Amino acid sequence: MPCQLCDREVNKLTLHHLIPKQKGGKKGETIEICSACHHQIHALFDNTRLAQELNTIEKLQNEPQLGKFLAWVRKQNPDKRVRVHGSKTVS
């Protein structure tokens, strides 16, 4: 099954709440993404920014910092572990 952000075929996907649960997100507001994308999202953005500004697949894909990561990770072997880097941005 492909990751909904990077489109890589991976064996296991994780659920990402588009609006974090701590900010009122509900069970149905999720996307299925690979662990590399999931870790990178949370390495770059705090829950407030995710809830207020980056709460759709399109907004996540169009965010410049994450867009650079997605362009890079699409070229990586989906069977290998990908290391993520970043620092949280504040809104």
N, C-alpha and C positions, 0 to 999 in steps of 0.2 A: 504494500500500500504506500502511495507517495505522501511525503510531507506536504502539508497544505501551504507552507511558506517557500521552501526551497525546491520542491518537486522531486527530491531524491527518493528512490525506492529504498526503504529501510525495513528491517525486520520488526522493529518495535517503535510505536508512536506513543507520545505522551499527550495528555489533555492540557491545553493552555486556556485558562479563563480569560476571555477578551477584556472583561472587567474583573479585576482581582476580587476574590471572595471578601477580602478585608474592606473593599470599597463597595460592597453590595452586589457583586456579581452573582449570577444564578447558574445553576447546573447546565441549562441548555445553551448558555452563551459561551461555548467552547469551540476550539479548533483542534485538530489532531496534527501534531508536529513532531519532528525528530528531536531527540534530546539535545543535539548541538544547537538547533535554532532556539529551543526552549531556554537552555542555559544562557545563550547570548542575549536574548531579550531581557532576562532578569539581571544580567551583568551590566547592561547598558542603561536600563530605565527603572525608575522607582514606580511603585504601585499607583501613586497619584497621577503621574504622567500617563501610565498605561490606561488608567480608567478614564481620564479626561481627554486625551489627545490621540492615543494609539489603540482604540478599541474596536478596530475592524481589521480584517486581513489586508485590505487595500492600504489602509493607513500605515500598518506595520511595514508592508513591502515598499512603500514610497518614502519611508523615513530614511534620510541619507546615511546615517551611521549603520543601520541595519541593512540597508540596500547594498552597501559595500561588502558586508559579511555574506549576504545571500549570493552575490555574484561570485565570491570566492568559494563558498562551501558547495555550490553546485558542481564545481570541478573536482571535488574531493570524493574519494572512494567511500561509498556509504557503509561499507563493512568495517572501516577503520574508525577508531575514536578520534574525534575532532576536539582540539583544545580551544577554548574560548577565552577572550580577553576583553576587558573594557572597564569602564568606571561609570557608575550611575550618574545620570544627568538629573538636575533638579529643574522643576518647572517654575 
